[in-house]
């Protein structure tokens, strides 16, 4: 099948992909089973990622980023996910949901204060959007922010927040004008760990992505100065919808990487495993599964690249991001499920990577907007085009 190396890459992209692939094979894969079993966030791995410059890929070099385009960034996410979905998720959330929005929507002072530390990996970021009663309906945010002089007082809670317990810098959304609809009534704020009235709790035990941290953010009479408003007051909904478009491209790349990892293991296993006197790859039932896996991966990779290229070109890409995320995440579920089937009883054990990849892939159909939400985005765009 086509690999990333077969796509049209610059010399710099090819070198970066090769470096990340080697790093992932050497550092991520050997510990992936352990951090999943222990539900342990690998802080030492993120330190190494920071040293390699992989925590600020799309951020300009003047802000201590790598200055990469979206196409390059999604290739890195795919390579990381190929070996460890948990690590790829932490990197994607830090990059696309926190560092990039502060760079895009922040003022000069906010950029100088926060982006270099985030892009360099000296600090980790977390994005507080989801709430107990506001998941797919992000416009149903119930966390509030009430103006008090030159400050805002936040009250409410966020759940399922990736990197929460290890992050230093947070973005959180809150209703600042309940008389307005979500578009106009919600504002984003930048918060720092240790702010009075802001506390963090560990999240519930997870099905998959167990090596990726998540937690709950709680705001109780949390006073935040107006200088911490990200973008303009009332622009939070608009800005996080833009943020989610970019995040969906990242999750699509992550899902593709999980599928590639499961596929690679399945091809190797099918060629080694003997049954009825021959490698099981010689059986049409297995060979056809491998063929279907390859087709799905190829299609997903091209959809993800299309969305990334449109973003880099400054073209609208919300529909393309939703299509890529929908297809890649559901494809990853199919591929990882087939990988378990190909491995038979061994695939059902926790000693083999494919069952972990299957559990990890499920989050990709939920996070950054469920598959159902993606279908809403796509169908609305179709119907708007037909008007």
N, C-alpha and C positions, 0 to 999 in steps of 0.2 A: 504494500500500500504506500501511498505518498506519505512522506514524512515532512516535518517542518523544513528540513534541509533542502527539500525538493521545491519549495515555494521560492518565489523571487525575493531574495534577501540581499541586503547590502553586506559588505564584508563585516561591518561592525555588528549588524544583527546576527549574522552567522556565528561570529565569535562569542557573542553574549549567550545565544541559545546553547552553544556547545558547552560553555562554562557552567551555565545553570543546570544543564542535563547531568554533567559530571558531578556537580555539587549535590544535586538531588539524589543521585544514585549512591553516592558515598556517605552523605550525611543524613538524608531524610528517610530513605527506605529502610535502613537497618534498625531505626528506632520507631518506625511508624506503628508497628504492632504494639510495642510497649506503651507508648504515650496514649494510644487508643484504649488499651486495657486499663491503664492507671488513670485515665482522664486527666492527664498532666500536660499543662502548657509548657512547651519547650523553650524556656527563656534563653537558654544558651544558643539555641538555633537562631533565634531572632537577632542575637548579638552578631552572629556570623553573617546573617543576611544583611545587617546594617553595614558591616565591614566591607561586604561585596557591593554595596551601593544599590541594593535591591528593594529598599523601603521608600524610595522616592523616585521611582522610574520616570513618571511623566512630568516631574517638576524641573524647571530650568536650573541649570548649573549655578546660577547666581544665588539661588536659594538652597544650595547644597543638594540638589537633585541630580538625576542622571541625564535629564534633557531628552528622554525617549518619547517617541510618538506612541499612539494607542496600539498600533499594530505590534510594535515591539513589546509593549507591556503585556498584551494578552498572550503572546508567545511564552513569556516568562511564567505567567500564571499557569498556563497549560503544563509546562515542564515541571513545575513544583507539584501540581496536582497529580501528575502522572505517578508520583511516588508517595505523596502525602497530602490528602485533601485538607486536613486540618491546618497544616502550615500554609497552604495556598489560600485558604479562607481568611486566616489572620492577616496575611499580607494584602489581600484584595480589599478587605474592609478598612484597614488602616490607610491604604492608598486612595481608593476611589470614594470612600464615604467621609473621610476626615481631611486628609492632607489636600486633596484636589479641591474640595469645596472651599476651604479657607483660602487657597490660592486664587480660585475663580471669583469668589464673592466677597472676600475680605478686603478691607481698606489697606492702605500702605502700612500703617502701624501694625495691624493684625498680621499681615504677611511677614513682616520683619520679626515680629515677636514669636510666632508659632511655626511657620512653615520650615525654616531651617532645621529646627530640632526634630520635627516630624520626618522630613525628607531624609535626614541623615540617620534616622533611627535612634537618636539619643532619647527620644520620647515616642511612646506609642499612642495611637488615637482610637477613639470609639465614638460611634454615632448613635444617639438616642432618639429613635423615631417610634418604634413599636411600643404599644401600651397594652395593658390587660384587655381593654375594650376598643382598641384601635390598631388592627393589624392590616388587613387588606384595605380597609377604609381608613387610610392615614389622615383623611380630612376630619375624622371623628376624634381627633386629639382632645384629651381631657386635661392634660397638664396645663396649668394657667400661669401667666406672668402678668402681674399688676404693677403699673408704674407707681413709684414712690419717690418723688423728687427726681433726682438724676439716676435713680436705680430702678431695677425691676425685682419683684419678689416672686419667686417660682415655687409652685406647689404641685405635686403630682408624682407619677412614677413611670418608668420605662422598663420593659422586659425584653429578654432574648437579645441582649446587646453584646455583640462580638467584641472581645478584647477588654471588656469592662473592668475586670479585676486587676489588669496590668497596665491599663492606659493612664496617661497623665493629662491628656488633653481630650476634651469631649465637645461634641456638638449636640445640642438638645433642642427640640422644638416645643413650643408652647403657644397656647391661645392668648393673644394679646388684645383682641377685640371680638367678643362673642357675638356682637351685633352684625358682624360681617360673615360671609361664607368663608370656607377654608382658604380660598384664594383671596387673600387680603386680610384675613383674621389671624393668621399664624405667623410667628416669628421664630427665627433660629438664633441660638445663643452659643457662644463659646464659653466653656467652663473649665476650670482646672481642679485636679484632685486636691482635696483639702479645703475647698471652699466651705465656709460655714453653712450648715443646712443641707449640704449635699453628701449623701452617703451611698455606698455601693454594697450590694449583697451578692453572694455567689448564686448562680442560676441552678435550675433543676438538673438532674442527671439526664444525659441525652442518649438518643438512639445511635447517632453517628456523629462525625466531626468531633469526637470526644477529646481530641488533643487540641482543639480550638476552644479558648476560654469564652464563656458568656456569663452575663450576670444581670442584675437589676439595678437601676438608678433610681434613687429616691430624693425628692426635693421637698423640704419642709421649712417654709419661710426662708428659702435660700435667696440671699440678697446678691444680685449681680449688677454691676455698674453698666450704664448705657453703652460704654465703650466696648462691651462684650457682645453687643448685637452683631450678628453676622449678616452682612448685606443691609437692606433697609427694613425698618419695622413693617410688618405685614407682607413681606416677600418670602417668608419661610416656605410656604407651600410650593410656590413657583420654583424656588431654588432647589428644594429637595426632590422635586420631580425631575429636574435636570440631572441632579446627582444620581438618582435611581437609574436613569437611562445609561449612564456610564457604568454604574454598578452591575447592571444586567449583562453588559458585554463581558465584564469580568467573570461573573458567575457562569456565563455560557462557556467561556474559555476553561474555567475550572472543571465544569462538567465534562467537557471534551477531554481534558487531561485525565480525569478518572477513568473514562471509557478507554482511552489509549493504554493506560496502565493495565487495566483488566484484559484488554485484547492481547497485549504483548505476552502476558502471563499465560493466557489461554492457548495462543499459538505454540508457545514452548511446551506447555504441558501436553497438548494434543499430539505433538510430534514424539514426545518421550513415553507417554503412557501406552502400554501394550494391552490389548484385549482381543481375544480370539486369534492370537498369533500375529497381529499387526498393530501398528500405532493407530490410536483411535482417530487420528486425522485422516486416515485412509477411508473412514466410514463417511458416507455422504451426509448422514444426519449431522455429524460434527463439522465436516467441511462447509456445509451450507450455513451453519451458525456463524462460522468464522467469516464467511463471505458477507453475510448480512451485517455483522459487526463492522467490518471494514467500510461498507457502503454508508452506514450511519455516521461513522466517524468522519469520513471524507465530506459528507454533506454538512455536518455540523461545523467543521473547521472552515469551510468556505463561507457559511452564513456568518460565523463570528468575524471572520476577516472582512467581509463586506461591511458589516456594521462598524468595525473599527476604522476602516478606510474612509467611510463617509464622515465619521466623527473628525478624523484628521483633516479631511478636506473642508470642514466647516459646513457640511451639508446636514439637513435634518436627518436624524437617524433613530427616532423613537420607535417607529414601526420596525425597522430592521433589528434594533436591539431586542425588542420583544420577540420577534420571530426567532432570532438566534438563541435567546434564552429558553424559550419554550421548546424548540426542537432539540437543542443540545441536552437540556436537563432530562427530558423524557427519553431521549436516545440513550443517555448514560444509565438510566434505570434498566432499560432493555439489555444493554450490552453487559452490565455487571451481573444481571440476573442470569444471562446466558453463560457468563464466565463461571458462575457457581455450578451451573448444570454440566458444563464441560468437565469441571474438576470432580464432579460426582460427590461422594462422601467427604473427600478431602476439602472440597470447596465449602462445605458446611461447617468446617472446623475453624477456630479462631487462629490457628497457626498459619493459615494461608491468607494472603492479602485480599483475595477477591471478595470475601464476605465483608471485610471492612470497607472496601470500595463501594459495595452495594449499599451499605448503611449510610455511607457518606453522600452517595449520589442522591439520596432521597431529599436531603436538605435543599438541593439545587432546584427542586420543583416547588419549593416553598419560599425560601429567602429571596429578597429583592423583588417580591411580587410573585404570588402563586401562579401556577400554570393557568388557572382560571382568569386571573387578572391579566395575564399576557394576552389571552384570547379576547378579553374586553378591549385592550389597547389596540390590538390588530383589527378587530372587527369594526371598531369605531372609525379607525383610519380608512378602512375600506369603504364604509358607508359615507364618510365625509367626501371621499374622492368621487363617489358616484353622484353627489348632489349637483 
